């Protein structure tokens, strides 16, 4: 798990779409899919359910998003110390 995967996760969670997340992050859709797959494998939990053509956070994903949001906020605050 790395910071970039967590940023990708939060963008996919916010947009509900790997394609839209790819557009926002200026990455390819396969790169987004790979990052999410690797993240889920590293933590051993599926984070999304597919509903029609849309991704939705499942209960584990919703809990994970709360923690990741806190972590990224703290990380960004710490990164400002170097500026």
mmCIF file of the N, C-alpha and C atoms, coordinates in Angstrom:
data_MODEL
# 
_entry.id   MODEL 
# 
loop_
_atom_site.group_PDB 
_atom_site.id 
_atom_site.type_symbol 
_atom_site.label_atom_id 
_atom_site.label_alt_id 
_atom_site.label_comp_id 
_atom_site.label_asym_id 
_atom_site.label_entity_id 
_atom_site.label_seq_id 
_atom_site.pdbx_PDB_ins_code 
_atom_site.Cartn_x 
_atom_site.Cartn_y 
_atom_site.Cartn_z 
_atom_site.occupancy 
_atom_site.B_iso_or_equiv 
_atom_site.pdbx_formal_charge 
_atom_site.auth_seq_id 
_atom_site.auth_comp_id 
_atom_site.auth_asym_id 
_atom_site.auth_atom_id 
_atom_site.pdbx_PDB_model_num 
ATOM 1   N N  . UNK A 1 1  ? 0.858   -1.172 0.000   1.00 0.00 ? 1  UNK A N  1 
ATOM 2   C CA . UNK A 1 1  ? 0.000   0.000  0.000   1.00 0.00 ? 1  UNK A CA 1 
ATOM 3   C C  . UNK A 1 1  ? 0.899   1.228  0.000   1.00 0.00 ? 1  UNK A C  1 
ATOM 4   N N  . UNK A 1 2  ? 0.529   2.217  -0.811  1.00 0.00 ? 2  UNK A N  1 
ATOM 5   C CA . UNK A 1 2  ? 1.283   3.463  -0.826  1.00 0.00 ? 2  UNK A CA 1 
ATOM 6   C C  . UNK A 1 2  ? 0.333   4.656  -0.942  1.00 0.00 ? 2  UNK A C  1 
ATOM 7   N N  . UNK A 1 3  ? 0.888   5.831  -0.762  1.00 0.00 ? 3  UNK A N  1 
ATOM 8   C CA . UNK A 1 3  ? 0.070   7.057  -0.766  1.00 0.00 ? 3  UNK A CA 1 
ATOM 9   C C  . UNK A 1 3  ? -0.658  7.220  -2.099  1.00 0.00 ? 3  UNK A C  1 
ATOM 10  N N  . UNK A 1 4  ? 0.003   6.939  -3.204  1.00 0.00 ? 4  UNK A N  1 
ATOM 11  C CA . UNK A 1 4  ? -0.629  7.105  -4.514  1.00 0.00 ? 4  UNK A CA 1 
ATOM 12  C C  . UNK A 1 4  ? -1.856  6.202  -4.648  1.00 0.00 ? 4  UNK A C  1 
ATOM 13  N N  . UNK A 1 5  ? -1.751  4.962  -4.193  1.00 0.00 ? 5  UNK A N  1 
ATOM 14  C CA . UNK A 1 5  ? -2.908  4.055  -4.236  1.00 0.00 ? 5  UNK A CA 1 
ATOM 15  C C  . UNK A 1 5  ? -4.051  4.606  -3.397  1.00 0.00 ? 5  UNK A C  1 
ATOM 16  N N  . UNK A 1 6  ? -3.725  5.201  -2.267  1.00 0.00 ? 6  UNK A N  1 
ATOM 17  C CA . UNK A 1 6  ? -4.767  5.755  -1.400  1.00 0.00 ? 6  UNK A CA 1 
ATOM 18  C C  . UNK A 1 6  ? -5.427  6.966  -2.048  1.00 0.00 ? 6  UNK A C  1 
ATOM 19  N N  . UNK A 1 7  ? -4.639  7.783  -2.727  1.00 0.00 ? 7  UNK A N  1 
ATOM 20  C CA . UNK A 1 7  ? -5.212  8.923  -3.450  1.00 0.00 ? 7  UNK A CA 1 
ATOM 21  C C  . UNK A 1 7  ? -6.114  8.441  -4.588  1.00 0.00 ? 7  UNK A C  1 
ATOM 22  N N  . UNK A 1 8  ? -5.679  7.414  -5.284  1.00 0.00 ? 8  UNK A N  1 
ATOM 23  C CA . UNK A 1 8  ? -6.498  6.841  -6.351  1.00 0.00 ? 8  UNK A CA 1 
ATOM 24  C C  . UNK A 1 8  ? -7.785  6.265  -5.763  1.00 0.00 ? 8  UNK A C  1 
ATOM 25  N N  . UNK A 1 9  ? -7.670  5.554  -4.652  1.00 0.00 ? 9  UNK A N  1 
ATOM 26  C CA . UNK A 1 9  ? -8.851  4.988  -3.992  1.00 0.00 ? 9  UNK A CA 1 
ATOM 27  C C  . UNK A 1 9  ? -9.877  6.078  -3.670  1.00 0.00 ? 9  UNK A C  1 
ATOM 28  N N  . UNK A 1 10 ? -9.431  7.185  -3.074  1.00 0.00 ? 10 UNK A N  1 
ATOM 29  C CA . UNK A 1 10 ? -10.387 8.232  -2.692  1.00 0.00 ? 10 UNK A CA 1 
ATOM 30  C C  . UNK A 1 10 ? -11.035 8.873  -3.914  1.00 0.00 ? 10 UNK A C  1 
ATOM 31  N N  . UNK A 1 11 ? -10.305 8.982  -5.007  1.00 0.00 ? 11 UNK A N  1 
ATOM 32  C CA . UNK A 1 11 ? -10.872 9.560  -6.224  1.00 0.00 ? 11 UNK A CA 1 
ATOM 33  C C  . UNK A 1 11 ? -11.894 8.608  -6.845  1.00 0.00 ? 11 UNK A C  1 
ATOM 34  N N  . UNK A 1 12 ? -11.581 7.329  -6.877  1.00 0.00 ? 12 UNK A N  1 
ATOM 35  C CA . UNK A 1 12 ? -12.555 6.346  -7.389  1.00 0.00 ? 12 UNK A CA 1 
ATOM 36  C C  . UNK A 1 12 ? -13.795 6.341  -6.494  1.00 0.00 ? 12 UNK A C  1 
ATOM 37  N N  . UNK A 1 13 ? -13.596 6.384  -5.200  1.00 0.00 ? 13 UNK A N  1 
ATOM 38  C CA . UNK A 1 13 ? -14.728 6.401  -4.269  1.00 0.00 ? 13 UNK A CA 1 
ATOM 39  C C  . UNK A 1 13 ? -15.594 7.639  -4.481  1.00 0.00 ? 13 UNK A C  1 
ATOM 40  N N  . UNK A 1 14 ? -14.964 8.782  -4.723  1.00 0.00 ? 14 UNK A N  1 
ATOM 41  C CA . UNK A 1 14 ? -15.718 10.025 -4.908  1.00 0.00 ? 14 UNK A CA 1 
ATOM 42  C C  . UNK A 1 14 ? -16.473 10.054 -6.232  1.00 0.00 ? 14 UNK A C  1 
ATOM 43  N N  . UNK A 1 15 ? -15.870 9.508  -7.279  1.00 0.00 ? 15 UNK A N  1 
ATOM 44  C CA . UNK A 1 15 ? -16.498 9.563  -8.599  1.00 0.00 ? 15 UNK A CA 1 
ATOM 45  C C  . UNK A 1 15 ? -17.384 8.363  -8.894  1.00 0.00 ? 15 UNK A C  1 
ATOM 46  N N  . UNK A 1 16 ? -17.114 7.247  -8.213  1.00 0.00 ? 16 UNK A N  1 
ATOM 47  C CA . UNK A 1 16 ? -17.870 6.023  -8.483  1.00 0.00 ? 16 UNK A CA 1 
ATOM 48  C C  . UNK A 1 16 ? -17.522 5.397  -9.817  1.00 0.00 ? 16 UNK A C  1 
ATOM 49  N N  . UNK A 1 17 ? -16.369 5.809  -10.366 1.00 0.00 ? 17 UNK A N  1 
ATOM 50  C CA . UNK A 1 17 ? -15.998 5.338  -11.697 1.00 0.00 ? 17 UNK A CA 1 
ATOM 51  C C  . UNK A 1 17 ? -14.482 5.353  -11.864 1.00 0.00 ? 17 UNK A C  1 
ATOM 52  N N  . UNK A 1 18 ? -13.942 4.256  -12.365 1.00 0.00 ? 18 UNK A N  1 
ATOM 53  C CA . UNK A 1 18 ? -12.505 4.223  -12.638 1.00 0.00 ? 18 UNK A CA 1 
ATOM 54  C C  . UNK A 1 18 ? -12.164 5.118  -13.825 1.00 0.00 ? 18 UNK A C  1 
ATOM 55  N N  . UNK A 1 19 ? -13.072 5.201  -14.786 1.00 0.00 ? 19 UNK A N  1 
ATOM 56  C CA . UNK A 1 19 ? -12.841 6.055  -15.951 1.00 0.00 ? 19 UNK A CA 1 
ATOM 57  C C  . UNK A 1 19 ? -12.800 7.528  -15.550 1.00 0.00 ? 19 UNK A C  1 
ATOM 58  N N  . UNK A 1 20 ? -13.758 7.956  -14.746 1.00 0.00 ? 20 UNK A N  1 
ATOM 59  C CA . UNK A 1 20 ? -13.772 9.351  -14.299 1.00 0.00 ? 20 UNK A CA 1 
ATOM 60  C C  . UNK A 1 20 ? -12.573 9.659  -13.414 1.00 0.00 ? 20 UNK A C  1 
ATOM 61  N N  . UNK A 1 21 ? -12.202 8.713  -12.559 1.00 0.00 ? 21 UNK A N  1 
ATOM 62  C CA . UNK A 1 21 ? -11.023 8.898  -11.713 1.00 0.00 ? 21 UNK A CA 1 
ATOM 63  C C  . UNK A 1 21 ? -9.773  9.029  -12.573 1.00 0.00 ? 21 UNK A C  1 
ATOM 64  N N  . UNK A 1 22 ? -9.677  8.215  -13.611 1.00 0.00 ? 22 UNK A N  1 
ATOM 65  C CA . UNK A 1 22 ? -8.527  8.279  -14.516 1.00 0.00 ? 22 UNK A CA 1 
ATOM 66  C C  . UNK A 1 22 ? -8.439  9.649  -15.179 1.00 0.00 ? 22 UNK A C  1 
ATOM 67  N N  . UNK A 1 23 ? -9.569  10.179 -15.594 1.00 0.00 ? 23 UNK A N  1 
ATOM 68  C CA . UNK A 1 23 ? -9.587  11.504 -16.222 1.00 0.00 ? 23 UNK A CA 1 
ATOM 69  C C  . UNK A 1 23 ? -9.141  12.574 -15.237 1.00 0.00 ? 23 UNK A C  1 
ATOM 70  N N  . UNK A 1 24 ? -9.631  12.527 -14.010 1.00 0.00 ? 24 UNK A N  1 
ATOM 71  C CA . UNK A 1 24 ? -9.266  13.530 -13.008 1.00 0.00 ? 24 UNK A CA 1 
ATOM 72  C C  . UNK A 1 24 ? -7.801  13.457 -12.625 1.00 0.00 ? 24 UNK A C  1 
ATOM 73  N N  . UNK A 1 25 ? -7.263  12.244 -12.594 1.00 0.00 ? 25 UNK A N  1 
ATOM 74  C CA . UNK A 1 25 ? -5.881  12.046 -12.147 1.00 0.00 ? 25 UNK A CA 1 
ATOM 75  C C  . UNK A 1 25 ? -4.885  12.002 -13.304 1.00 0.00 ? 25 UNK A C  1 
ATOM 76  N N  . UNK A 1 26 ? -5.384  12.162 -14.535 1.00 0.00 ? 26 UNK A N  1 
ATOM 77  C CA . UNK A 1 26 ? -4.534  12.124 -15.730 1.00 0.00 ? 26 UNK A CA 1 
ATOM 78  C C  . UNK A 1 26 ? -3.743  10.830 -15.822 1.00 0.00 ? 26 UNK A C  1 
ATOM 79  N N  . UNK A 1 27 ? -4.453  9.726  -15.569 1.00 0.00 ? 27 UNK A N  1 
ATOM 80  C CA . UNK A 1 27 ? -3.895  8.385  -15.667 1.00 0.00 ? 27 UNK A CA 1 
ATOM 81  C C  . UNK A 1 27 ? -4.776  7.575  -16.604 1.00 0.00 ? 27 UNK A C  1 
ATOM 82  N N  . UNK A 1 28 ? -4.279  6.431  -17.028 1.00 0.00 ? 28 UNK A N  1 
ATOM 83  C CA . UNK A 1 28 ? -5.113  5.547  -17.849 1.00 0.00 ? 28 UNK A CA 1 
ATOM 84  C C  . UNK A 1 28 ? -6.061  4.760  -16.945 1.00 0.00 ? 28 UNK A C  1 
ATOM 85  N N  . UNK A 1 29 ? -7.175  4.322  -17.530 1.00 0.00 ? 29 UNK A N  1 
ATOM 86  C CA . UNK A 1 29 ? -8.120  3.522  -16.764 1.00 0.00 ? 29 UNK A CA 1 
ATOM 87  C C  . UNK A 1 29 ? -7.490  2.208  -16.311 1.00 0.00 ? 29 UNK A C  1 
ATOM 88  N N  . UNK A 1 30 ? -6.678  1.539  -17.147 1.00 0.00 ? 30 UNK A N  1 
ATOM 89  C CA . UNK A 1 30 ? -6.022  0.320  -16.662 1.00 0.00 ? 30 UNK A CA 1 
ATOM 90  C C  . UNK A 1 30 ? -5.083  0.575  -15.473 1.00 0.00 ? 30 UNK A C  1 
ATOM 91  N N  . UNK A 1 31 ? -4.432  1.735  -15.435 1.00 0.00 ? 31 UNK A N  1 
ATOM 92  C CA . UNK A 1 31 ? -3.563  2.058  -14.302 1.00 0.00 ? 31 UNK A CA 1 
ATOM 93  C C  . UNK A 1 31 ? -4.377  2.224  -13.023 1.00 0.00 ? 31 UNK A C  1 
ATOM 94  N N  . UNK A 1 32 ? -5.559  2.812  -13.153 1.00 0.00 ? 32 UNK A N  1 
ATOM 95  C CA . UNK A 1 32 ? -6.448  2.977  -12.000 1.00 0.00 ? 32 UNK A CA 1 
ATOM 96  C C  . UNK A 1 32 ? -6.922  1.609  -11.516 1.00 0.00 ? 32 UNK A C  1 
ATOM 97  N N  . UNK A 1 33 ? -7.361  0.777  -12.450 1.00 0.00 ? 33 UNK A N  1 
ATOM 98  C CA . UNK A 1 33 ? -7.828  -0.568 -12.097 1.00 0.00 ? 33 UNK A CA 1 
ATOM 99  C C  . UNK A 1 33 ? -6.735  -1.365 -11.400 1.00 0.00 ? 33 UNK A C  1 
ATOM 100 N N  . UNK A 1 34 ? -5.536  -1.283 -11.918 1.00 0.00 ? 34 UNK A N  1 
ATOM 101 C CA . UNK A 1 34 ? -4.412  -2.009 -11.328 1.00 0.00 ? 34 UNK A CA 1 
ATOM 102 C C  . UNK A 1 34 ? -4.120  -1.517 -9.918  1.00 0.00 ? 34 UNK A C  1 
ATOM 103 N N  . UNK A 1 35 ? -4.132  -0.201 -9.723  1.00 0.00 ? 35 UNK A N  1 
ATOM 104 C CA . UNK A 1 35 ? -3.862  0.358  -8.395  1.00 0.00 ? 35 UNK A CA 1 
ATOM 105 C C  . UNK A 1 35 ? -4.906  -0.106 -7.378  1.00 0.00 ? 35 UNK A C  1 
ATOM 106 N N  . UNK A 1 36 ? -6.172  -0.110 -7.770  1.00 0.00 ? 36 UNK A N  1 
ATOM 107 C CA . UNK A 1 36 ? -7.239  -0.549 -6.861  1.00 0.00 ? 36 UNK A CA 1 
ATOM 108 C C  . UNK A 1 36 ? -7.097  -2.042 -6.574  1.00 0.00 ? 36 UNK A C  1 
ATOM 109 N N  . UNK A 1 37 ? -6.831  -2.832 -7.604  1.00 0.00 ? 37 UNK A N  1 
ATOM 110 C CA . UNK A 1 37 ? -6.652  -4.275 -7.425  1.00 0.00 ? 37 UNK A CA 1 
ATOM 111 C C  . UNK A 1 37 ? -5.482  -4.558 -6.470  1.00 0.00 ? 37 UNK A C  1 
ATOM 112 N N  . UNK A 1 38 ? -4.363  -3.876 -6.665  1.00 0.00 ? 38 UNK A N  1 
ATOM 113 C CA . UNK A 1 38 ? -3.195  -4.079 -5.802  1.00 0.00 ? 38 UNK A CA 1 
ATOM 114 C C  . UNK A 1 38 ? -3.475  -3.629 -4.365  1.00 0.00 ? 38 UNK A C  1 
ATOM 115 N N  . UNK A 1 39 ? -4.205  -2.536 -4.209  1.00 0.00 ? 39 UNK A N  1 
ATOM 116 C CA . UNK A 1 39 ? -4.563  -2.065 -2.874  1.00 0.00 ? 39 UNK A CA 1 
ATOM 117 C C  . UNK A 1 39 ? -5.431  -3.098 -2.169  1.00 0.00 ? 39 UNK A C  1 
ATOM 118 N N  . UNK A 1 40 ? -6.467  -3.580 -2.854  1.00 0.00 ? 40 UNK A N  1 
ATOM 119 C CA . UNK A 1 40 ? -7.347  -4.586 -2.260  1.00 0.00 ? 40 UNK A CA 1 
ATOM 120 C C  . UNK A 1 40 ? -6.574  -5.860 -1.910  1.00 0.00 ? 40 UNK A C  1 
ATOM 121 N N  . UNK A 1 41 ? -5.654  -6.251 -2.765  1.00 0.00 ? 41 UNK A N  1 
ATOM 122 C CA . UNK A 1 41 ? -4.847  -7.438 -2.477  1.00 0.00 ? 41 UNK A CA 1 
ATOM 123 C C  . UNK A 1 41 ? -3.939  -7.213 -1.273  1.00 0.00 ? 41 UNK A C  1 
ATOM 124 N N  . UNK A 1 42 ? -3.373  -6.015 -1.170  1.00 0.00 ? 42 UNK A N  1 
ATOM 125 C CA . UNK A 1 42 ? -2.439  -5.764 -0.066  1.00 0.00 ? 42 UNK A CA 1 
ATOM 126 C C  . UNK A 1 42 ? -3.136  -5.736 1.291   1.00 0.00 ? 42 UNK A C  1 
ATOM 127 N N  . UNK A 1 43 ? -4.397  -5.307 1.316   1.00 0.00 ? 43 UNK A N  1 
ATOM 128 C CA . UNK A 1 43 ? -5.111  -5.282 2.603   1.00 0.00 ? 43 UNK A CA 1 
ATOM 129 C C  . UNK A 1 43 ? -6.012  -6.503 2.784   1.00 0.00 ? 43 UNK A C  1 
ATOM 130 N N  . UNK A 1 44 ? -6.175  -7.282 1.725   1.00 0.00 ? 44 UNK A N  1 
ATOM 131 C CA . UNK A 1 44 ? -6.943  -8.521 1.819   1.00 0.00 ? 44 UNK A CA 1 
ATOM 132 C C  . UNK A 1 44 ? -8.442  -8.337 1.920   1.00 0.00 ? 44 UNK A C  1 
ATOM 133 N N  . UNK A 1 45 ? -8.951  -7.222 1.400   1.00 0.00 ? 45 UNK A N  1 
ATOM 134 C CA . UNK A 1 45 ? -10.381 -6.927 1.496   1.00 0.00 ? 45 UNK A CA 1 
ATOM 135 C C  . UNK A 1 45 ? -10.841 -6.246 0.212   1.00 0.00 ? 45 UNK A C  1 
ATOM 136 N N  . UNK A 1 46 ? -11.996 -6.646 -0.292  1.00 0.00 ? 46 UNK A N  1 
ATOM 137 C CA . UNK A 1 46 ? -12.603 -5.914 -1.415  1.00 0.00 ? 46 UNK A CA 1 
ATOM 138 C C  . UNK A 1 46 ? -13.219 -4.636 -0.869  1.00 0.00 ? 46 UNK A C  1 
ATOM 139 N N  . UNK A 1 47 ? -13.037 -3.550 -1.579  1.00 0.00 ? 47 UNK A N  1 
ATOM 140 C CA . UNK A 1 47 ? -13.510 -2.246 -1.120  1.00 0.00 ? 47 UNK A CA 1 
ATOM 141 C C  . UNK A 1 47 ? -14.722 -1.742 -1.905  1.00 0.00 ? 47 UNK A C  1 
ATOM 142 N N  . UNK A 1 48 ? -14.919 -2.280 -3.097  1.00 0.00 ? 48 UNK A N  1 
ATOM 143 C CA . UNK A 1 48 ? -15.995 -1.819 -3.974  1.00 0.00 ? 48 UNK A CA 1 
ATOM 144 C C  . UNK A 1 48 ? -16.878 -2.981 -4.404  1.00 0.00 ? 48 UNK A C  1 
ATOM 145 N N  . UNK A 1 49 ? -18.149 -2.664 -4.632  1.00 0.00 ? 49 UNK A N  1 
ATOM 146 C CA . UNK A 1 49 ? -19.082 -3.573 -5.282  1.00 0.00 ? 49 UNK A CA 1 
ATOM 147 C C  . UNK A 1 49 ? -19.468 -2.927 -6.604  1.00 0.00 ? 49 UNK A C  1 
ATOM 148 N N  . UNK A 1 50 ? -19.651 -3.749 -7.626  1.00 0.00 ? 50 UNK A N  1 
ATOM 149 C CA . UNK A 1 50 ? -20.118 -3.236 -8.911  1.00 0.00 ? 50 UNK A CA 1 
ATOM 150 C C  . UNK A 1 50 ? -21.645 -3.279 -8.921  1.00 0.00 ? 50 UNK A C  1 
ATOM 151 N N  . UNK A 1 51 ? -22.230 -2.141 -9.228  1.00 0.00 ? 51 UNK A N  1 
ATOM 152 C CA . UNK A 1 51 ? -23.681 -2.040 -9.355  1.00 0.00 ? 51 UNK A CA 1 
ATOM 153 C C  . UNK A 1 51 ? -23.951 -1.438 -10.732 1.00 0.00 ? 51 UNK A C  1 
ATOM 154 N N  . UNK A 1 52 ? -24.493 -2.245 -11.623 1.00 0.00 ? 52 UNK A N  1 
ATOM 155 C CA . UNK A 1 52 ? -24.637 -1.880 -13.033 1.00 0.00 ? 52 UNK A CA 1 
ATOM 156 C C  . UNK A 1 52 ? -23.247 -1.527 -13.570 1.00 0.00 ? 52 UNK A C  1 
ATOM 157 N N  . UNK A 1 53 ? -23.069 -0.334 -14.073 1.00 0.00 ? 53 UNK A N  1 
ATOM 158 C CA . UNK A 1 53 ? -21.762 0.093  -14.586 1.00 0.00 ? 53 UNK A CA 1 
ATOM 159 C C  . UNK A 1 53 ? -21.066 1.045  -13.629 1.00 0.00 ? 53 UNK A C  1 
ATOM 160 N N  . UNK A 1 54 ? -21.470 1.037  -12.386 1.00 0.00 ? 54 UNK A N  1 
ATOM 161 C CA . UNK A 1 54 ? -20.938 1.979  -11.407 1.00 0.00 ? 54 UNK A CA 1 
ATOM 162 C C  . UNK A 1 54 ? -20.305 1.202  -10.258 1.00 0.00 ? 54 UNK A C  1 
ATOM 163 N N  . UNK A 1 55 ? -19.286 1.796  -9.660  1.00 0.00 ? 55 UNK A N  1 
ATOM 164 C CA . UNK A 1 55 ? -18.666 1.221  -8.475  1.00 0.00 ? 55 UNK A CA 1 
ATOM 165 C C  . UNK A 1 55 ? -19.255 1.877  -7.247  1.00 0.00 ? 55 UNK A C  1 
ATOM 166 N N  . UNK A 1 56 ? -19.504 1.089  -6.244  1.00 0.00 ? 56 UNK A N  1 
ATOM 167 C CA . UNK A 1 56 ? -20.006 1.613  -4.965  1.00 0.00 ? 56 UNK A CA 1 
ATOM 168 C C  . UNK A 1 56 ? -19.164 1.030  -3.847  1.00 0.00 ? 56 UNK A C  1 
ATOM 169 N N  . UNK A 1 57 ? -18.823 1.867  -2.898  1.00 0.00 ? 57 UNK A N  1 
ATOM 170 C CA . UNK A 1 57 ? -18.086 1.378  -1.734  1.00 0.00 ? 57 UNK A CA 1 
ATOM 171 C C  . UNK A 1 57 ? -18.957 0.387  -0.976  1.00 0.00 ? 57 UNK A C  1 
ATOM 172 N N  . UNK A 1 58 ? -18.385 -0.729 -0.579  1.00 0.00 ? 58 UNK A N  1 
ATOM 173 C CA . UNK A 1 58 ? -19.094 -1.645 0.309   1.00 0.00 ? 58 UNK A CA 1 
ATOM 174 C C  . UNK A 1 58 ? -18.810 -1.208 1.748   1.00 0.00 ? 58 UNK A C  1 
ATOM 175 N N  . UNK A 1 59 ? -19.272 -1.940 2.726   1.00 0.00 ? 59 UNK A N  1 
ATOM 176 C CA . UNK A 1 59 ? -19.099 -1.498 4.121   1.00 0.00 ? 59 UNK A CA 1 
ATOM 177 C C  . UNK A 1 59 ? -17.626 -1.388 4.494   1.00 0.00 ? 59 UNK A C  1 
ATOM 178 N N  . UNK A 1 60 ? -16.800 -2.330 4.042   1.00 0.00 ? 60 UNK A N  1 
ATOM 179 C CA . UNK A 1 60 ? -15.359 -2.247 4.333   1.00 0.00 ? 60 UNK A CA 1 
ATOM 180 C C  . UNK A 1 60 ? -14.760 -1.021 3.655   1.00 0.00 ? 60 UNK A C  1 
ATOM 181 N N  . UNK A 1 61 ? -15.194 -0.741 2.445   1.00 0.00 ? 61 UNK A N  1 
ATOM 182 C CA . UNK A 1 61 ? -14.708 0.424  1.715   1.00 0.00 ? 61 UNK A CA 1 
ATOM 183 C C  . UNK A 1 61 ? -15.090 1.733  2.382   1.00 0.00 ? 61 UNK A C  1 
ATOM 184 N N  . UNK A 1 62 ? -16.297 1.793  2.922   1.00 0.00 ? 62 UNK A N  1 
ATOM 185 C CA . UNK A 1 62 ? -16.726 3.020  3.618   1.00 0.00 ? 62 UNK A CA 1 
ATOM 186 C C  . UNK A 1 62 ? -15.888 3.252  4.866   1.00 0.00 ? 62 UNK A C  1 
ATOM 187 N N  . UNK A 1 63 ? -15.623 2.207  5.619   1.00 0.00 ? 63 UNK A N  1 
ATOM 188 C CA . UNK A 1 63 ? -14.784 2.343  6.819   1.00 0.00 ? 63 UNK A CA 1 
ATOM 189 C C  . UNK A 1 63 ? -13.355 2.710  6.436   1.00 0.00 ? 63 UNK A C  1 
ATOM 190 N N  . UNK A 1 64 ? -12.850 2.065  5.396   1.00 0.00 ? 64 UNK A N  1 
ATOM 191 C CA . UNK A 1 64 ? -11.491 2.333  4.936   1.00 0.00 ? 64 UNK A CA 1 
ATOM 192 C C  . UNK A 1 64 ? -11.362 3.776  4.460   1.00 0.00 ? 64 UNK A C  1 
ATOM 193 N N  . UNK A 1 65 ? -12.393 4.279  3.763   1.00 0.00 ? 65 UNK A N  1 
ATOM 194 C CA . UNK A 1 65 ? -12.357 5.658  3.246   1.00 0.00 ? 65 UNK A CA 1 
ATOM 195 C C  . UNK A 1 65 ? -12.233 6.670  4.385   1.00 0.00 ? 65 UNK A C  1 
ATOM 196 N N  . UNK A 1 66 ? -12.912 6.447  5.475   1.00 0.00 ? 66 UNK A N  1 
ATOM 197 C CA . UNK A 1 66 ? -12.815 7.352  6.618   1.00 0.00 ? 66 UNK A CA 1 
ATOM 198 C C  . UNK A 1 66 ? -11.381 7.428  7.108   1.00 0.00 ? 66 UNK A C  1 
ATOM 199 N N  . UNK A 1 67 ? -10.768 6.266  7.279   1.00 0.00 ? 67 UNK A N  1 
ATOM 200 C CA . UNK A 1 67 ? -9.377  6.218  7.774   1.00 0.00 ? 67 UNK A CA 1 
ATOM 201 C C  . UNK A 1 67 ? -8.402  6.810  6.769   1.00 0.00 ? 67 UNK A C  1 
ATOM 202 N N  . UNK A 1 68 ? -8.608  6.512  5.505   1.00 0.00 ? 68 UNK A N  1 
ATOM 203 C CA . UNK A 1 68 ? -7.710  7.018  4.465   1.00 0.00 ? 68 UNK A CA 1 
ATOM 204 C C  . UNK A 1 68 ? -7.817  8.536  4.357   1.00 0.00 ? 68 UNK A C  1 
ATOM 205 N N  . UNK A 1 69 ? -9.012  9.062  4.449   1.00 0.00 ? 69 UNK A N  1 
ATOM 206 C CA . UNK A 1 69 ? -9.198  10.510 4.391   1.00 0.00 ? 69 UNK A CA 1 
ATOM 207 C C  . UNK A 1 69 ? -8.445  11.188 5.529   1.00 0.00 ? 69 UNK A C  1 
ATOM 208 N N  . UNK A 1 70 ? -8.538  10.638 6.724   1.00 0.00 ? 70 UNK A N  1 
ATOM 209 C CA . UNK A 1 70 ? -7.795  11.180 7.870   1.00 0.00 ? 70 UNK A CA 1 
ATOM 210 C C  . UNK A 1 70 ? -6.296  11.101 7.629   1.00 0.00 ? 70 UNK A C  1 
ATOM 211 N N  . UNK A 1 71 ? -5.847  9.958  7.147   1.00 0.00 ? 71 UNK A N  1 
ATOM 212 C CA . UNK A 1 71 ? -4.425  9.751  6.897   1.00 0.00 ? 71 UNK A CA 1 
ATOM 213 C C  . UNK A 1 71 ? -3.896  10.728 5.850   1.00 0.00 ? 71 UNK A C  1 
ATOM 214 N N  . UNK A 1 72 ? -4.615  10.897 4.745   1.00 0.00 ? 72 UNK A N  1 
ATOM 215 C CA . UNK A 1 72 ? -4.162  11.801 3.694   1.00 0.00 ? 72 UNK A CA 1 
ATOM 216 C C  . UNK A 1 72 ? -4.164  13.247 4.159   1.00 0.00 ? 72 UNK A C  1 
ATOM 217 N N  . UNK A 1 73 ? -5.129  13.622 4.979   1.00 0.00 ? 73 UNK A N  1 
ATOM 218 C CA . UNK A 1 73 ? -5.150  14.970 5.538   1.00 0.00 ? 73 UNK A CA 1 
ATOM 219 C C  . UNK A 1 73 ? -3.905  15.204 6.383   1.00 0.00 ? 73 UNK A C  1 
ATOM 220 N N  . UNK A 1 74 ? -3.599  14.270 7.260   1.00 0.00 ? 74 UNK A N  1 
ATOM 221 C CA . UNK A 1 74 ? -2.412  14.390 8.104   1.00 0.00 ? 74 UNK A CA 1 
ATOM 222 C C  . UNK A 1 74 ? -1.133  14.373 7.271   1.00 0.00 ? 74 UNK A C  1 
ATOM 223 N N  . UNK A 1 75 ? -1.078  13.521 6.264   1.00 0.00 ? 75 UNK A N  1 
ATOM 224 C CA . UNK A 1 75 ? 0.089   13.453 5.397   1.00 0.00 ? 75 UNK A CA 1 
ATOM 225 C C  . UNK A 1 75 ? 0.323   14.796 4.705   1.00 0.00 ? 75 UNK A C  1 
ATOM 226 N N  . UNK A 1 76 ? -0.745  15.399 4.162   1.00 0.00 ? 76 UNK A N  1 
ATOM 227 C CA . UNK A 1 76 ? -0.622  16.681 3.475   1.00 0.00 ? 76 UNK A CA 1 
ATOM 228 C C  . UNK A 1 76 ? -0.210  17.793 4.424   1.00 0.00 ? 76 UNK A C  1 
ATOM 229 N N  . UNK A 1 77 ? -0.702  17.752 5.659   1.00 0.00 ? 77 UNK A N  1 
ATOM 230 C CA . UNK A 1 77 ? -0.286  18.738 6.660   1.00 0.00 ? 77 UNK A CA 1 
ATOM 231 C C  . UNK A 1 77 ? 1.203   18.593 6.976   1.00 0.00 ? 77 UNK A C  1 
ATOM 232 N N  . UNK A 1 78 ? 1.659   17.364 7.125   1.00 0.00 ? 78 UNK A N  1 
ATOM 233 C CA . UNK A 1 78 ? 3.079   17.122 7.394   1.00 0.00 ? 78 UNK A CA 1 
ATOM 234 C C  . UNK A 1 78 ? 3.943   17.534 6.217   1.00 0.00 ? 78 UNK A C  1 
ATOM 235 N N  . UNK A 1 79 ? 3.467   17.327 5.011   1.00 0.00 ? 79 UNK A N  1 
ATOM 236 C CA . UNK A 1 79 ? 4.234   17.678 3.815   1.00 0.00 ? 79 UNK A CA 1 
ATOM 237 C C  . UNK A 1 79 ? 4.453   19.182 3.725   1.00 0.00 ? 79 UNK A C  1 
ATOM 238 N N  . UNK A 1 80 ? 3.565   19.963 4.313   1.00 0.00 ? 80 UNK A N  1 
ATOM 239 C CA . UNK A 1 80 ? 3.701   21.425 4.270   1.00 0.00 ? 80 UNK A CA 1 
ATOM 240 C C  . UNK A 1 80 ? 4.840   21.924 5.137   1.00 0.00 ? 80 UNK A C  1 
ATOM 241 N N  . UNK A 1 81 ? 5.311   21.121 6.086   1.00 0.00 ? 81 UNK A N  1 
ATOM 242 C CA . UNK A 1 81 ? 6.428   21.529 6.932   1.00 0.00 ? 81 UNK A CA 1 
ATOM 243 C C  . UNK A 1 81 ? 7.689   21.746 6.118   1.00 0.00 ? 81 UNK A C  1 
ATOM 244 N N  . UNK A 1 82 ? 7.818   21.031 5.010   1.00 0.00 ? 82 UNK A N  1 
ATOM 245 C CA . UNK A 1 82 ? 9.016   21.149 4.189   1.00 0.00 ? 82 UNK A CA 1 
ATOM 246 C C  . UNK A 1 82 ? 9.003   22.369 3.280   1.00 0.00 ? 82 UNK A C  1 
ATOM 247 N N  . UNK A 1 83 ? 7.866   23.038 3.173   1.00 0.00 ? 83 UNK A N  1 
ATOM 248 C CA . UNK A 1 83 ? 7.757   24.196 2.274   1.00 0.00 ? 83 UNK A CA 1 
ATOM 249 C C  . UNK A 1 83 ? 8.314   25.452 2.888   1.00 0.00 ? 83 UNK A C  1 
# 
